[in-house]
Amino acid sequence: MDLVGPLPRRRATALFAAGLLAAALLPATAARAADTAPASLITSPGYSGTAEAVGPGLTLLTYTNPEDDRIVQVLRADPDLAPLTVESTTGAGGALAETTTQMLDSTTSVVSRRPHAGVNGGFWTVQRGNLAFMGVSVQEGVIQSASCAVPSRAEAVLIQHGRPYISQFTTHLTVSAPGADPVALDGVNRHPGWMPGCAQGTGATADRSAGGGIFTDASEIVAFTPQFKAPTPASDGDPRFTEDDDPGAEAVVGADGEVLSLNPDGRGGTAVPAGGRVLQGTGTGADWLRAHAVPGTVLTLQERLRDERFGDDIPLDASVDVVNGHYPLVRDARYAYTGTNVKVDPRTAIAVDGPGRTLFVTVTGRTGRDGVTLDGLAAILLDLGAVDALNLDGGGSTTLVVEQTVRNRPSDATGERAVADSVYIGYGGYGLYATP
């Protein structure tokens, strides 16, 4: 396998460091000999790889086969070689999707400090014009979407102090009023009544009449944060769901927890105050708001983020971001995919390898829509030396941006798709203490 292909002479010095990575790029067949992963695409006959130094500590690996339209691209970031930091962003749009390129550009007005590279992030959908995450989302320590209620569906990547960590994270959200027991907040920044992708909260049930992957709950309290950046939704958001027909009730809560106003007979069209929340209730959730969210009352909102892998809570502060995924692909350097999805599609994954490097991996077609199965993606990640890896949103969302340029071919006919969030490699990191 030709790991270093023809490249401009001016990059020869930088590629010396890339050459030192060659051992890490070789197939990890022995490491997965006892696993059930299929053969890896990048080690199949006809495939070869090249390594391109795209910046300090950054190497772009590209695997192609002249007889196959698929292309595997791997952005490897090594924080030991340069001050690099992993971050995530939802961009400036809030409830509106943006392209990964737009999100990365909006992280700073200083062009020279824009992120080196990024990929599209977690799973999401559109609810009557506004996006909603299909799982947990945390931005700068504030929960922007509740997790799937079932821990086995709560896979995500936590990003803290510039490093990613992949596990299962569940959110635990409550609101309480003086003299009343706490009640659950079922969701964040989505329509009350129904949720796509996975059940959230405590009372959701699958609604098969509305199609696969839809869950409904007639009694909920849902919170909206300032990052929603849109008026709160009104009832009857979708004619398929009678649970959403309930006009419910809506309370506006200030940054100090004080209830600023209460609409006992309806909801929607309200701006979230800076630092505050808007609470929407339906069914018994609306009854609770009518009884306890009286203007002038101080409500207490509590948020917890739990790491199900180790059974402890993650303190929520401004250093914490979380991006949801679905299906762990590699765990502890072992094949970990347990799903039944055999669809061939463009794919995006994030991974960490043994030395602590971060990998962004995309598999797309060079001239048309193409990709791999999820177990095929897991096999690629194992051969790249991944210790932990998570599948992110794919299909038309799959996008790899390097130095403000989209490096893969998005499968949508219109080009790069607008998405809900992105993960990126930016400037930063931690230096080492100088020794005398």
Disulfide bonds with the S-S distance in Angstrom:
Cys148-Cys198 2.05
